[in-house]
Amino acid sequence: MDEPQPADEDMRDEYDFASMTLLPRGRFAPERDGMRMAILAPDVASVFTSDDELNEALRLILRLRAMPLAGTTVP
């Protein structure tokens, strides 16, 4: 049987959950200021160390996607 863990000194003896705001998590969480959350695969997450880096990479993909491919004609 596992040994009991020592009590965390930051924990209170009691909590009043009625006064706390509970927010849904995951796909049911509301958007905040137009932001959306996405879960990245571990290999992708290891490449990007900040939100700014990931957003810049995604913006680059969007710019490249809007460019016509070489050798193709634009209707």
N, CA and C of each residue as an Amber inpcrd file, in Angstrom:
protein
   225
   0.8470000  -1.1730000   0.0000000   0.0000000   0.0000000   0.0000000
   0.8920000   1.2360000   0.0000000   0.4790000   2.2680000  -0.7420000
   1.2610000   3.4970000  -0.8300000   1.2080000   4.2740000   0.4740000
   2.2990000   4.9550000   0.7550000   2.3600000   5.8280000   1.9320000
   1.5080000   7.0600000   1.6610000   0.7950000   7.5850000   2.6450000
   0.0370000   8.8250000   2.4400000   0.9820000   9.9860000   2.1590000
   0.5870000  10.8550000   1.2640000   1.3790000  12.0210000   0.9040000
   1.1910000  13.1070000   1.9620000   2.2470000  13.8670000   2.2550000
   2.0810000  14.9670000   3.2240000   1.1210000  16.0170000   2.6760000
   0.4040000  16.6530000   3.5570000  -0.5700000  17.6780000   3.1520000
   0.1560000  18.8530000   2.5180000  -0.4120000  19.3620000   1.4440000
   0.1440000  20.5400000   0.7830000  -0.2230000  21.7670000   1.6180000
   0.7740000  22.5290000   1.9980000   0.5250000  23.6750000   2.8660000
  -0.2270000  24.7970000   2.1650000  -0.2900000  24.7630000   0.8200000
  -1.0300000  25.7790000   0.0820000  -2.5230000  25.4660000   0.0180000
  -2.9050000  24.2790000   0.3840000  -4.3110000  23.8870000   0.3230000
  -5.0450000  24.3990000   1.5610000  -6.2570000  24.8310000   1.3490000
  -7.1000000  25.2520000   2.4760000  -7.8030000  24.0300000   3.0600000
  -8.3260000  24.1910000   4.2400000  -9.0890000  23.0990000   4.8530000
 -10.4310000  22.9250000   4.1390000 -11.0080000  24.0320000   3.7190000
 -12.3020000  23.9890000   3.0320000 -12.3120000  24.9850000   1.8850000
 -13.1140000  24.6760000   0.8590000 -13.2950000  25.5700000  -0.2820000
 -14.7770000  25.7860000  -0.5040000 -15.1430000  27.0220000  -0.8440000
 -16.5360000  27.3470000  -1.1540000 -16.6960000  27.3140000  -2.6750000
 -17.0530000  26.1440000  -3.2220000 -17.1690000  25.9880000  -4.6670000
 -18.3250000  26.7960000  -5.2510000 -19.2940000  27.1410000  -4.4330000
 -20.4250000  27.9280000  -4.9210000 -19.9770000  29.3210000  -5.3590000
 -18.9010000  29.8320000  -4.7860000 -18.4360000  31.1700000  -5.1420000
 -17.4290000  31.1490000  -6.2910000 -17.0440000  29.9680000  -6.7500000
 -16.0570000  29.8640000  -7.8170000 -16.7350000  29.7350000  -9.1720000
 -16.1340000  30.3440000 -10.1740000 -16.6400000  30.2370000 -11.5330000
 -16.0080000  29.0180000 -12.1810000 -16.8240000  28.1280000 -12.6570000
 -16.3220000  26.9420000 -13.3340000 -16.4470000  27.1410000 -14.8380000
 -15.3640000  26.9280000 -15.5490000 -15.3680000  27.0900000 -16.9950000
 -15.2520000  25.7230000 -17.6620000 -15.9740000  25.5220000 -18.7490000
 -15.8230000  24.2550000 -19.4690000 -14.4460000  24.1700000 -20.0960000
 -13.9570000  22.9680000 -20.2940000 -12.6410000  22.7600000 -20.8600000
 -12.7750000  22.0310000 -22.1920000 -11.6780000  21.9880000 -22.9100000
 -11.6390000  21.2340000 -24.1510000 -12.4510000  21.8820000 -25.2490000
 -13.0530000  21.0580000 -26.0800000 -13.7660000  21.6040000 -27.2480000
 -15.0080000  22.3920000 -26.8640000 -15.4630000  22.2700000 -25.6260000
 -16.6490000  23.0000000 -25.1870000 -16.3020000  24.3420000 -24.5590000
 -15.0230000  24.6250000 -24.4250000 -14.6010000  25.8930000 -23.8350000
 -14.9440000  27.0440000 -24.7800000 -15.4060000  28.1470000 -24.2490000
 -15.7390000  29.2820000 -25.1170000 -14.4780000  29.9180000 -25.6940000
 -14.6440000  30.5380000 -26.8510000 -13.5200000  31.2830000 -27.4190000
 -13.2700000  32.5080000 -26.5460000 -12.0210000  32.8820000 -26.4250000
 -11.6720000  34.0580000 -25.6330000 -11.0360000  35.0700000 -26.5640000
 -11.7020000  36.2000000 -26.7420000 -11.1940000  37.2790000 -27.5840000
 -10.8110000  36.7820000 -28.9690000 -11.6370000  35.9150000 -29.5450000
 -11.3870000  35.4170000 -30.8910000 -10.2880000  34.3790000 -30.9740000
  -9.7790000  33.9210000 -29.8500000  -8.7090000  32.9300000 -29.8510000
  -9.3030000  31.5310000 -29.7500000  -8.6430000  30.5800000 -30.3740000
  -9.0380000  29.1830000 -30.2670000  -7.8600000  28.3750000 -29.7660000
  -8.1500000  27.3090000 -29.1000000  -7.1130000  26.4300000 -28.5830000
  -7.0120000  25.2130000 -29.4910000  -5.8140000  24.7130000 -29.6570000
  -5.5830000  23.4920000 -30.4140000  -4.5600000  22.6540000 -29.6680000
  -4.7430000  21.3530000 -29.7220000  -3.7830000  20.4590000 -29.0920000
  -2.8130000  19.9990000 -30.1570000  -1.5300000  20.2340000 -29.9140000
  -0.5020000  19.8850000 -30.8790000   0.0650000  18.5090000 -30.5680000
   0.4190000  17.7980000 -31.6190000   1.1080000  16.5190000 -31.4480000
   2.4570000  16.8090000 -30.7840000   2.9570000  15.8870000 -29.9970000
   4.2110000  16.1340000 -29.2750000   5.3720000  16.5270000 -30.1890000
   5.4920000  15.9260000 -31.3780000   6.6010000  16.2720000 -32.2660000
   6.4720000  17.6960000 -32.7860000   5.2520000  18.1570000 -33.0110000
   5.0320000  19.5330000 -33.4660000   5.2660000  20.5000000 -32.3080000
   4.7510000  20.1770000 -31.1360000   4.8940000  21.0470000 -29.9690000
   6.3600000  21.2350000 -29.5920000   7.1950000  20.2250000 -29.8520000
   8.6020000  20.3430000 -29.4820000   9.3510000  21.3450000 -30.3560000
   8.8120000  21.6490000 -31.5400000   9.4650000  22.5790000 -32.4610000
   9.1680000  24.0280000 -32.0870000   7.9670000  24.2890000 -31.6170000
   7.5390000  25.6500000 -31.3160000   7.5750000  25.8860000 -29.8180000
   8.3520000  26.8810000 -29.4050000   8.4950000  27.1520000 -27.9810000
   7.5530000  28.2420000 -27.4790000   6.8230000  28.8790000 -28.4100000
   5.8930000  29.9280000 -27.9750000   4.7270000  30.0060000 -28.9470000
   3.6520000  30.6590000 -28.4850000   2.4950000  30.8910000 -29.3440000
   2.8830000  31.7330000 -30.5490000   3.7390000  32.7290000 -30.3230000
   4.1470000  33.6230000 -31.4100000   4.8610000  32.8650000 -32.5290000
   5.7330000  31.9280000 -32.1670000   6.4440000  31.1460000 -33.1830000
   5.4690000  30.3200000 -34.0140000   4.5420000  29.6810000 -33.3620000
   3.5610000  28.8590000 -34.0660000   2.6790000  29.7140000 -34.9580000
   2.2020000  30.8450000 -34.4500000   1.3540000  31.7260000 -35.2420000
   2.0840000  32.2520000 -36.4670000   3.3530000  32.5970000 -36.3250000
   4.1300000  33.0880000 -37.4690000   4.2790000  31.9980000 -38.5290000
   4.5130000  30.7590000 -38.1060000   4.6240000  29.6470000 -39.0550000
   3.2960000  29.4240000 -39.7820000   2.2050000  29.5050000 -39.0670000
   0.8980000  29.3270000 -39.6950000   0.5840000  30.4720000 -40.6560000
   0.9720000  31.6960000 -40.3110000   0.7530000  32.8310000 -41.2210000
   1.5670000  32.6600000 -42.5020000   2.7740000  32.1310000 -42.3730000
   3.5930000  31.8680000 -43.5570000   2.9140000  30.8500000 -44.4610000
   2.3720000  29.8010000 -43.8840000   1.6530000  28.8020000 -44.6790000
   0.4670000  29.4470000 -45.3930000  -0.2520000  30.3190000 -44.7110000
  -1.3890000  30.9920000 -45.3410000  -0.9400000  31.8680000 -46.5080000
   0.1860000  32.5810000 -46.3370000   0.6970000  33.4150000 -47.4380000
   1.1410000  32.5530000 -48.6150000   1.8190000  31.4530000 -48.3360000
   2.2760000  30.5650000 -49.4050000   1.1010000  29.9230000 -50.1300000
   0.0810000  29.5890000 -49.4020000  -1.0940000  28.9530000 -49.9940000
  -1.8010000  29.9020000 -50.9680000  -1.7130000  31.1890000 -50.6960000
  -2.3730000  32.1790000 -51.5530000  -1.5880000  32.4670000 -52.8300000
  -0.3190000  32.0300000 -52.8800000   0.5060000  32.2850000 -54.0480000
   0.2540000  31.2290000 -55.1370000   0.2150000  31.6490000 -56.4130000
   0.0450000  30.6540000 -57.4720000   1.3050000  29.7940000 -57.6060000
   1.1150000  28.5520000 -57.9880000   2.2520000  27.6560000 -58.1880000
   2.9670000  28.0070000 -59.4960000   4.2710000  27.8100000 -59.5220000
   5.0440000  28.0800000 -60.7360000   4.5780000  27.1570000 -61.8510000
   4.4440000  27.7160000 -63.0490000   4.0250000  26.9180000 -64.1990000
   2.5380000  26.7400000 -64.3360000   1.7660000  27.3420000 -63.4590000
   0.2980000  27.2330000 -63.5640000  -0.2600000  28.5770000 -64.0050000
  -1.3980000  28.5240000 -64.6180000  -2.0420000  29.7560000 -65.0420000
  -3.1720000  30.0800000 -64.0770000  -3.3550000  31.3520000 -63.8640000
  -4.4280000  31.8090000 -62.9930000  -5.6150000  32.1120000 -63.8730000
  -6.7740000  31.5190000 -63.5980000  -7.9620000  31.7700000 -64.4380000
  -8.4640000  33.1880000 -64.3420000
